[in-house]
């Protein structure tokens, strides 16, 4: 849900007009719209580079994942791991565009521990993987853009912890 939709629904549920603070939040959202679109486009366009850097980092940090018997052993299993990287990066762009973390929470955080546990994927390894994905992403951005993107990764990491 977008920030604007959220403000409207909250006000409507309480049978009131949006507050001054909520209207200022919407105003800031609209003022930063172009920047959020640019940042989302950068993540989309640099997806392969980001995933390549992040995968090198996670497999350096956890070489046991690609060793015989590891969760990412072989080309097929490794590609499934990288597919998750792509999915999380795409999820981050949804949050950036919406200006809200609710979509990330609903799609990428709720139930994630149970899912990875049922698949035999170590959740701590996924947390490390998201950190590697965050670092690889931030390496490609200017400081101003890092402040937009970082909190969305942190939200996922915190939700998995």
C-alpha positions in Angstrom: 0.0 0.0 0.0 1.3 3.4 -0.8 2.0 6.0 1.9 -0.9 8.1 0.5 -3.3 5.2 0.6 -2.2 4.4 4.1 -2.8 8.0 5.3 -6.2 8.1 3.8 -7.3 4.7 5.2 -6.0 5.7 8.7 -7.9 9.0 8.6 -11.1 7.3 7.3 -10.9 4.5 9.9 -10.9 7.2 12.6 -13.5 9.4 10.8 -11.3 12.4 10.5 -9.4 14.5 8.0 -5.6 13.8 7.6 -3.6 15.6 10.2 -1.1 18.3 9.5 1.7 15.8 10.1 0.2 13.3 7.8 -0.2 16.0 5.1 3.4 17.0 5.5 4.4 13.3 5.2 2.4 13.2 1.9 4.0 16.4 0.7 7.5 15.0 1.4 6.6 11.8 -0.4 5.5 13.8 -3.4 8.7 16.0 -3.3 10.9 12.9 -3.2 9.0 11.0 -5.9 11.4 11.6 -8.7 14.4 10.6 -6.6 12.7 7.4 -5.5 11.9 6.5 -9.1 15.5 7.2 -10.1 16.8 5.0 -7.3 14.4 2.2 -8.2 15.5 2.4 -11.8 19.2 2.2 -10.8 18.5 -0.9 -8.8 16.6 -2.4 -11.7 19.3 -1.6 -14.2 22.1 -2.7 -12.0 20.4 -5.9 -10.8 22.8 -8.4 -12.3 25.9 -6.5 -11.1 24.4 -6.2 -7.6 23.5 -9.9 -7.4 26.9 -10.9 -8.8 28.7 -8.9 -6.1 26.4 -10.1 -3.3 26.7 -13.8 -4.3 30.5 -13.6 -4.3 30.4 -12.0 -0.9 28.0 -14.5 0.7 29.8 -17.5 -0.8 33.1 -16.1 0.5 31.6 -15.5 3.9 29.9 -19.0 3.9 31.9 -21.3 1.5 30.1 -24.3 3.0 26.9 -23.2 1.1 28.5 -24.1 -2.2 30.6 -27.1 -0.9 29.3 -30.6 -1.4 26.1 -31.0 0.6 25.6 -27.2 1.0 22.4 -25.5 0.4 23.7 -23.8 -2.8 25.7 -26.8 -4.1 25.5 -27.1 -7.9 24.3 -24.8 -10.6 20.5 -25.5 -10.0 20.6 -24.8 -6.2 22.9 -21.8 -6.6 20.5 -20.3 -9.2 17.6 -20.7 -6.8 19.6 -18.7 -4.2 20.3 -16.0 -6.7 16.6 -16.0 -7.7 15.9 -15.1 -4.0 18.4 -12.2 -4.3 16.6 -10.9 -7.3 13.3 -11.2 -5.6 14.5 -9.3 -2.5 16.0 -6.6 -4.6 12.8 -6.2 -6.5 10.8 -6.1 -3.2 13.1 -3.3 -2.0 12.2 -1.3 -5.1 8.5 -1.8 -4.4 9.0 -0.3 -0.9 11.0 2.6 -2.3 8.4 3.5 -4.9 5.5 3.2 -2.4 7.4 5.1 0.3 6.3 2.4 2.7 7.6 -0.9 4.2 4.2 -2.6 4.4 4.5 -4.4 1.1 7.9 -5.7 2.2 6.5 -6.8 5.5 3.5 -8.6 3.9 5.4 -10.2 1.0 9.0 -10.6 2.3 9.0 -10.8 6.1 5.9 -12.4 7.5 6.4 -16.2 7.4 9.9 -16.0 6.0 11.5 -17.8 8.9 9.0 -20.6 8.7 9.5 -20.9 4.9 13.3 -21.0 5.1 13.2 -23.4 8.0 10.9 -25.7 6.2 13.3 -25.7 3.1 16.3 -26.3 5.3 17.8 -22.9 4.6 19.6 -21.4 7.6 17.8 -18.2 8.5 21.1 -16.7 9.8 22.6 -17.4 6.4 19.7 -15.5 4.8 20.3 -12.6 7.1 24.0 -12.6 6.0 22.8 -12.9 2.4 20.6 -9.8 2.7 23.4 -7.9 4.3 25.6 -8.9 1.4 22.9 -7.7 -1.0 22.6 -4.5 0.9 26.4 -3.8 0.8 26.5 -4.7 -2.9 23.7 -2.3 -3.6 25.0 0.6 -1.5 28.4 0.3 -3.2 26.8 1.5 -6.5 24.9 4.4 -5.0 25.8 8.0 -4.0 25.4 8.9 -0.4 22.0 10.6 -0.8 20.6 7.5 -2.5 22.0 5.2 0.2 19.9 6.9 2.8 16.8 6.1 0.8 17.6 2.4 0.2 19.4 1.3 3.4 16.3 1.4 5.7 14.4 -1.1 3.5 17.2 -3.6 3.7 17.5 -3.0 7.4 13.7 -3.7 7.8 14.1 -7.1 6.1 17.2 -8.0 8.2 15.4 -7.0 11.3 12.3 -8.9 10.3 14.3 -12.1 9.7 16.2 -11.7 13.0 
